[in-house]
Amino acid sequence: MTSNAVLTIAGSDSSGGAGIQADLKTFTALGCYGTSVVTALTAQNTTGVQGVYPTPPEFVEQQLRSVLDDVEINAIKTGMLVDADVTRAVARTLKSHYGAAIPPLVCDPVCVSTSGHTLLHPDAVDVMISELFPLAAVVTPNKAEAVLLLSQRGLPSRVDTLEDMLVASRNLLSLGPRAVLLKGGHITTTMDDVRKVAAAHPHIQVVREGLLGENMEILQVAEQDLSKRVLVVDALQEANAITLFVRPRIDSKSTHGTGCTLSAALATALSRGKTFAEATRAATAYTHLGIETAEPIGSGHGPLNHLHPILIRSVPQPTESNPHPLVRSMIESSRSIWKAYVEHDFVKQLAMGTLPRECFLHFLKQDYLYLKYYARAYGLLAAKSATFPAIETATRTIINVVTEVSMHTAYCAEWGVSEQELAATPESPATTAYGAYILDAGIQGDSARLVMALAACLLGYGEVGLWLKREAARPDTWVKLEDNPYRRWIDDYSGANYQAAVKLGLETIEALAVADPPSPQRYREWLKVWERCTRLEKGFWDMGLGLM
Amino acid sequence: MTSNAVLTIAGSDSSGGAGIQADLKTFTALGCYGTSVVTALTAQNTTGVQGVYPTPPEFVEQQLRSVLDDVEINAIKTGMLVDADVTRAVARTLKSHYGAAIPPLVCDPVCVSTSGHTLLHPDAVDVMISELFPLAAVVTPNKAEAVLLLSQRGLPSRVDTLEDMLVASRNLLSLGPRAVLLKGGHITTTMDDVRKVAAAHPHIQVVREGLLGENMEILQVAEQDLSKRVLVVDALQEANAITLFVRPRIDSKSTHGTGCTLSAALATALSRGKTFAEATRAATAYTHLGIETAEPIGSGHGPLNHLHPILIRSVPQPTESNPHPLVRSMIESSRSIWKAYVEHDFVKQLAMGTLPRECFLHFLKQDYLYLKYYARAYGLLAAKSATFPAIETATRTIINVVTEVSMHTAYCAEWGVSEQELAATPESPATTAYGAYILDAGIQGDSARLVMALAACLLGYGEVGLWLKREAARPDTWVKLEDNPYRRWIDDYSGANYQAAVKLGLETIEALAVADPPSPQRYREWLKVWERCTRLEKGFWDMGLGLM
């Protein structure tokens, strides 16, 4: 997402479906920063326009100057321009601010609302053509507007067929813009018409949208008989090219603000440096899907759904004040079981030095067996990795575990447990459950899921280490470090080496959610895996205490 | 996402950071439908307010009636109300439309802009208190506004400390709203202050946001010394509860429109039936992250980033006119290699009956070996499945493949190839490459990735079958069905049984993208897997022709 800024100069639609409201929603849904100059307020809704309160031209100009003087604008669209004075003020201010270097300007020559309300004074049509069209990258008339504009200049103004559209768009181009997008929503066209026109004019490009291309027989939907289906064809006329955008017509009452939305989406695409054809394709697709996915709002012609490209993040972006949003939300989502794990009685007794020796030995032996699963799980992670750095990281962890195990073995020897005894220890169900669950997570899911399954162990022991260290530092601490037989365990997990591994783990986990933001479903799965492993960790210490 | 509709009654900010623009962006980014009644136009930008053009009260009322008469509104917020007449018109119209059953109304008592511009006529303050506050679910003053409102009614108006905030919010509550959210952005507070206040008033709830909770030592960020850090505390006063929302203060110039954004987010959350505390938590989090993730826009106090919760879909939703957006986009993304696969010379020669017998036999034998990988891959898919229906579907496919193989064996016998010969056939590299790639995809990724890897085979043979059937039906067809030794092959893949499997496969694939919309990274991976398998399929037929 770029932070492109786009400006709309148009009327306000109180009901939110058209005008600057449709434009701002479109800019937002497509990831741009929207600014707006209001040329008139309307009291309107889906049944029609109940009132218009025009803005004086001077105040239109003042709004425009406020925006242009402060915000770098990457594209502009104009909608309802009310009358000749406003139109003139807009053209003049743009010219005086930008000179020749105006950003792409989409001029939607709004003249009459769908409900028949005049939105541009007849006097203004000529001003729009002579003052604004020469500044425009593209103008986007519908049939009625094309007829009005052509008549105004005494040009042939019949726009009833696809052939008429070609003539009309060429004539409109002669009025000054760099391109014309003549919208065919009110012209009945079939695929046969498109074929005939394409055959008669071999230089015409035809872009089929929502229609099946070559080698897509399997997608053929039974009811789609293209040759008979009524189509919508939009014609993009540039100086040296003409492109037809062909789509099936959608039967829908949700068409309030279609023209506003299309021109806003076009401006958005042009602000990102797209060609006219690319921008038209993106904008018509956005608009079309907006109509097709709309839910009914209001009792008349309802608005499009402007939100269809939007998904809502499950995990916020990391920021300076919240660098670990994913891990934080995982901990918060299963707060009580996490607490039961990291502040387990086993740990408390260990920290006080009162933990029975046989409990610690039982734990040590089972931990030895668990670490085998843990190392294998990182082997599986290496096998699931797509890059050498990822393979290397997983492999280094295995080496670390193997090293840890040799220290573990030496440590056990100090406690009188031989390596033979370690290897011969029967595996507790708690150990099998946890170890096998991690491997299962790795088999079932992708590497992200496996990383989540490995996280509770890595992070939890780090948390225990830091907690005990902090508690030990309190004036009247319950933690007994001196002469504690388990002191080395505490030092190991609160020490710099282990904590560095924790930090790396945190970064790895957060980076996963940034690179591949999880859908709600995936996020729920991650939470479930985390919660399960936290519970299995708690079970592991229950086992240690209970000698199970 | 619900299609809740929310209404803002406020001023227009040309530069897009505050007013109805901030509100509409907030509604959109949070998935609501926004409507707006404009109380005044402003010419403003990040450096200040250059001009205000108020809307006559009658036209405010007309806009409001247009919205209320047509759109079912789930929550309302008011911002800049200009003067007493507009404030009165708004209160009167809401009362006359809703009676007592008004949806949650958030009243942001905007009085003065950050840059010092008066946005509410002093006369209007009393009207707002007496007419609007009694309708309000919650009012959201900042320090300056709280002082003004309290002074107006002769109540103690010092708001310098956290203790002052508690007194002020109780007094503001007595003015009529059901809740008061007193914003502490202009009051310096530390964690010690919060602790003292919480100790003195045990009934106070403290919600820590962006601050570490219990058992989160590992997330401790070195520079965060909470006891010294300057905080922002917002106080939510309800009739029987007070909640403090505590956050670290962000140093940022991007604060233009903070109040508008907060009250708009609050209205959005209330429209969804959240409690005041839940709504406040969500709204303050949204606003806070908007400040922290803002990029600089304009030369003064720039706007918040309203888009931070938004992700853009990689795959559009399926619709009636485009029921297979994912498969369509996969085919389109590697159109030429897909065509080279489904219109392969092997297939053409087969359809003309001119394919050398030894090529077909070679293909048949390798296909037998390939089908073993294919069946195993569905075994892996069963192992990766989370539900019994998914396990069953994968398993049924294995049964189908095993059945197909027995027919395959019988078919080969007709061509003089015994089962022994089949089993003893050395595997071609093309077969190993394709078969092992699919298994690798299944090991590396989740079940969705494996389904994508299995798709090119299933769908491609379906496409070949339909293509040959269509070509065969043409008047002067090049396809030779009669006396074609390979006719049974053509009939099998164009037949109803195989096509039903294709249809089921299409539905499965599209359902994956609907249930778990892929991030751009995952979508790119799917495209890569699809392209690779398409290429391997083409290689398989190259092998058939080349007897490699």
HADDOCK unambig.tbl for C-alpha pairs under 7 A between the chains (distance, minus, plus):
assign (segid A and resid 14 and name CA) (segid B and resid 35 and name CA) 5.90 0.50 0.50
assign (segid A and resid 14 and name CA) (segid B and resid 36 and name CA) 4.96 0.50 0.50
assign (segid A and resid 14 and name CA) (segid B and resid 37 and name CA) 5.44 0.50 0.50
assign (segid A and resid 14 and name CA) (segid B and resid 63 and name CA) 5.93 0.50 0.50
assign (segid A and resid 14 and name CA) (segid B and resid 67 and name CA) 6.42 0.50 0.50
assign (segid A and resid 15 and name CA) (segid B and resid 35 and name CA) 5.02 0.50 0.50
assign (segid A and resid 15 and name CA) (segid B and resid 36 and name CA) 6.61 0.50 0.50
assign (segid A and resid 15 and name CA) (segid B and resid 67 and name CA) 5.34 0.50 0.50
assign (segid A and resid 16 and name CA) (segid B and resid 34 and name CA) 5.92 0.50 0.50
assign (segid A and resid 16 and name CA) (segid B and resid 35 and name CA) 4.45 0.50 0.50
assign (segid A and resid 16 and name CA) (segid B and resid 36 and name CA) 6.51 0.50 0.50
assign (segid A and resid 25 and name CA) (segid B and resid 25 and name CA) 6.67 0.50 0.50
assign (segid A and resid 25 and name CA) (segid B and resid 28 and name CA) 6.37 0.50 0.50
assign (segid A and resid 28 and name CA) (segid B and resid 25 and name CA) 6.36 0.50 0.50
assign (segid A and resid 34 and name CA) (segid B and resid 16 and name CA) 5.93 0.50 0.50
assign (segid A and resid 35 and name CA) (segid B and resid 14 and name CA) 5.90 0.50 0.50
assign (segid A and resid 35 and name CA) (segid B and resid 15 and name CA) 5.02 0.50 0.50
assign (segid A and resid 35 and name CA) (segid B and resid 16 and name CA) 4.45 0.50 0.50
assign (segid A and resid 36 and name CA) (segid B and resid 14 and name CA) 4.97 0.50 0.50
assign (segid A and resid 36 and name CA) (segid B and resid 15 and name CA) 6.61 0.50 0.50
assign (segid A and resid 36 and name CA) (segid B and resid 16 and name CA) 6.50 0.50 0.50
assign (segid A and resid 37 and name CA) (segid B and resid 14 and name CA) 5.46 0.50 0.50
assign (segid A and resid 42 and name CA) (segid B and resid 63 and name CA) 6.99 0.50 0.50
assign (segid A and resid 43 and name CA) (segid B and resid 62 and name CA) 5.92 0.50 0.50
assign (segid A and resid 43 and name CA) (segid B and resid 63 and name CA) 4.16 0.50 0.50
assign (segid A and resid 43 and name CA) (segid B and resid 66 and name CA) 5.76 0.50 0.50
assign (segid A and resid 44 and name CA) (segid B and resid 63 and name CA) 6.84 0.50 0.50
assign (segid A and resid 44 and name CA) (segid B and resid 66 and name CA) 5.50 0.50 0.50
assign (segid A and resid 45 and name CA) (segid B and resid 66 and name CA) 5.72 0.50 0.50
assign (segid A and resid 45 and name CA) (segid B and resid 67 and name CA) 6.14 0.50 0.50
assign (segid A and resid 45 and name CA) (segid B and resid 70 and name CA) 6.46 0.50 0.50
assign (segid A and resid 62 and name CA) (segid B and resid 43 and name CA) 5.93 0.50 0.50
assign (segid A and resid 63 and name CA) (segid B and resid 14 and name CA) 5.92 0.50 0.50
assign (segid A and resid 63 and name CA) (segid B and resid 42 and name CA) 6.97 0.50 0.50
assign (segid A and resid 63 and name CA) (segid B and resid 43 and name CA) 4.15 0.50 0.50
assign (segid A and resid 63 and name CA) (segid B and resid 44 and name CA) 6.82 0.50 0.50
assign (segid A and resid 66 and name CA) (segid B and resid 43 and name CA) 5.77 0.50 0.50
assign (segid A and resid 66 and name CA) (segid B and resid 44 and name CA) 5.50 0.50 0.50
assign (segid A and resid 66 and name CA) (segid B and resid 45 and name CA) 5.72 0.50 0.50
assign (segid A and resid 67 and name CA) (segid B and resid 14 and name CA) 6.43 0.50 0.50
assign (segid A and resid 67 and name CA) (segid B and resid 15 and name CA) 5.35 0.50 0.50
assign (segid A and resid 67 and name CA) (segid B and resid 45 and name CA) 6.14 0.50 0.50
assign (segid A and resid 70 and name CA) (segid B and resid 45 and name CA) 6.47 0.50 0.50
assign (segid A and resid 70 and name CA) (segid B and resid 298 and name CA) 4.95 0.50 0.50
assign (segid A and resid 70 and name CA) (segid B and resid 299 and name CA) 6.29 0.50 0.50
assign (segid A and resid 71 and name CA) (segid B and resid 297 and name CA) 6.38 0.50 0.50
assign (segid A and resid 71 and name CA) (segid B and resid 298 and name CA) 4.85 0.50 0.50
assign (segid A and resid 210 and name CA) (segid B and resid 321 and name CA) 6.32 0.50 0.50
assign (segid A and resid 210 and name CA) (segid B and resid 322 and name CA) 5.78 0.50 0.50
assign (segid A and resid 215 and name CA) (segid B and resid 339 and name CA) 6.53 0.50 0.50
assign (segid A and resid 215 and name CA) (segid B and resid 463 and name CA) 6.94 0.50 0.50
assign (segid A and resid 217 and name CA) (segid B and resid 463 and name CA) 5.99 0.50 0.50
assign (segid A and resid 217 and name CA) (segid B and resid 466 and name CA) 6.32 0.50 0.50
assign (segid A and resid 217 and name CA) (segid B and resid 467 and name CA) 6.81 0.50 0.50
assign (segid A and resid 218 and name CA) (segid B and resid 462 and name CA) 6.64 0.50 0.50
assign (segid A and resid 218 and name CA) (segid B and resid 463 and name CA) 5.54 0.50 0.50
assign (segid A and resid 297 and name CA) (segid B and resid 71 and name CA) 6.38 0.50 0.50
assign (segid A and resid 298 and name CA) (segid B and resid 70 and name CA) 4.97 0.50 0.50
assign (segid A and resid 298 and name CA) (segid B and resid 71 and name CA) 4.88 0.50 0.50
assign (segid A and resid 299 and name CA) (segid B and resid 70 and name CA) 6.30 0.50 0.50
assign (segid A and resid 309 and name CA) (segid B and resid 312 and name CA) 5.49 0.50 0.50
assign (segid A and resid 309 and name CA) (segid B and resid 313 and name CA) 5.21 0.50 0.50
assign (segid A and resid 309 and name CA) (segid B and resid 316 and name CA) 6.83 0.50 0.50
assign (segid A and resid 310 and name CA) (segid B and resid 310 and name CA) 6.10 0.50 0.50
assign (segid A and resid 310 and name CA) (segid B and resid 311 and name CA) 5.81 0.50 0.50
assign (segid A and resid 310 and name CA) (segid B and resid 312 and name CA) 5.00 0.50 0.50
assign (segid A and resid 310 and name CA) (segid B and resid 313 and name CA) 6.02 0.50 0.50
assign (segid A and resid 311 and name CA) (segid B and resid 310 and name CA) 5.83 0.50 0.50
assign (segid A and resid 311 and name CA) (segid B and resid 311 and name CA) 4.87 0.50 0.50
assign (segid A and resid 311 and name CA) (segid B and resid 312 and name CA) 5.85 0.50 0.50
assign (segid A and resid 311 and name CA) (segid B and resid 313 and name CA) 6.15 0.50 0.50
assign (segid A and resid 312 and name CA) (segid B and resid 309 and name CA) 5.51 0.50 0.50
assign (segid A and resid 312 and name CA) (segid B and resid 310 and name CA) 4.99 0.50 0.50
assign (segid A and resid 312 and name CA) (segid B and resid 311 and name CA) 5.85 0.50 0.50
assign (segid A and resid 313 and name CA) (segid B and resid 309 and name CA) 5.22 0.50 0.50
assign (segid A and resid 313 and name CA) (segid B and resid 310 and name CA) 6.01 0.50 0.50
assign (segid A and resid 313 and name CA) (segid B and resid 311 and name CA) 6.15 0.50 0.50
assign (segid A and resid 316 and name CA) (segid B and resid 309 and name CA) 6.82 0.50 0.50
assign (segid A and resid 321 and name CA) (segid B and resid 210 and name CA) 6.35 0.50 0.50
assign (segid A and resid 322 and name CA) (segid B and resid 210 and name CA) 5.81 0.50 0.50
assign (segid A and resid 339 and name CA) (segid B and resid 215 and name CA) 6.54 0.50 0.50
assign (segid A and resid 383 and name CA) (segid B and resid 444 and name CA) 6.85 0.50 0.50
assign (segid A and resid 384 and name CA) (segid B and resid 443 and name CA) 6.41 0.50 0.50
assign (segid A and resid 384 and name CA) (segid B and resid 444 and name CA) 4.07 0.50 0.50
assign (segid A and resid 384 and name CA) (segid B and resid 445 and name CA) 6.89 0.50 0.50
assign (segid A and resid 385 and name CA) (segid B and resid 444 and name CA) 6.80 0.50 0.50
assign (segid A and resid 443 and name CA) (segid B and resid 384 and name CA) 6.42 0.50 0.50
assign (segid A and resid 444 and name CA) (segid B and resid 383 and name CA) 6.86 0.50 0.50
assign (segid A and resid 444 and name CA) (segid B and resid 384 and name CA) 4.08 0.50 0.50
assign (segid A and resid 444 and name CA) (segid B and resid 385 and name CA) 6.80 0.50 0.50
assign (segid A and resid 444 and name CA) (segid B and resid 446 and name CA) 6.39 0.50 0.50
assign (segid A and resid 445 and name CA) (segid B and resid 384 and name CA) 6.89 0.50 0.50
assign (segid A and resid 445 and name CA) (segid B and resid 445 and name CA) 6.29 0.50 0.50
assign (segid A and resid 445 and name CA) (segid B and resid 446 and name CA) 4.21 0.50 0.50
assign (segid A and resid 445 and name CA) (segid B and resid 447 and name CA) 6.80 0.50 0.50
assign (segid A and resid 446 and name CA) (segid B and resid 444 and name CA) 6.38 0.50 0.50
assign (segid A and resid 446 and name CA) (segid B and resid 445 and name CA) 4.22 0.50 0.50
assign (segid A and resid 446 and name CA) (segid B and resid 446 and name CA) 4.44 0.50 0.50
assign (segid A and resid 447 and name CA) (segid B and resid 445 and name CA) 6.80 0.50 0.50
assign (segid A and resid 462 and name CA) (segid B and resid 218 and name CA) 6.68 0.50 0.50
assign (segid A and resid 463 and name CA) (segid B and resid 215 and name CA) 6.96 0.50 0.50
assign (segid A and resid 463 and name CA) (segid B and resid 217 and name CA) 6.00 0.50 0.50
assign (segid A and resid 463 and name CA) (segid B and resid 218 and name CA) 5.55 0.50 0.50
assign (segid A and resid 466 and name CA) (segid B and resid 217 and name CA) 6.35 0.50 0.50
assign (segid A and resid 467 and name CA) (segid B and resid 217 and name CA) 6.82 0.50 0.50
assign (segid A and resid 515 and name CA) (segid B and resid 521 and name CA) 6.97 0.50 0.50
assign (segid A and resid 516 and name CA) (segid B and resid 519 and name CA) 5.57 0.50 0.50
assign (segid A and resid 516 and name CA) (segid B and resid 521 and name CA) 5.81 0.50 0.50
assign (segid A and resid 516 and name CA) (segid B and resid 522 and name CA) 6.78 0.50 0.50
assign (segid A and resid 517 and name CA) (segid B and resid 519 and name CA) 5.98 0.50 0.50
assign (segid A and resid 519 and name CA) (segid B and resid 516 and name CA) 5.59 0.50 0.50
assign (segid A and resid 519 and name CA) (segid B and resid 517 and name CA) 5.99 0.50 0.50
assign (segid A and resid 521 and name CA) (segid B and resid 515 and name CA) 6.98 0.50 0.50
assign (segid A and resid 521 and name CA) (segid B and resid 516 and name CA) 5.81 0.50 0.50
assign (segid A and resid 522 and name CA) (segid B and resid 516 and name CA) 6.78 0.50 0.50
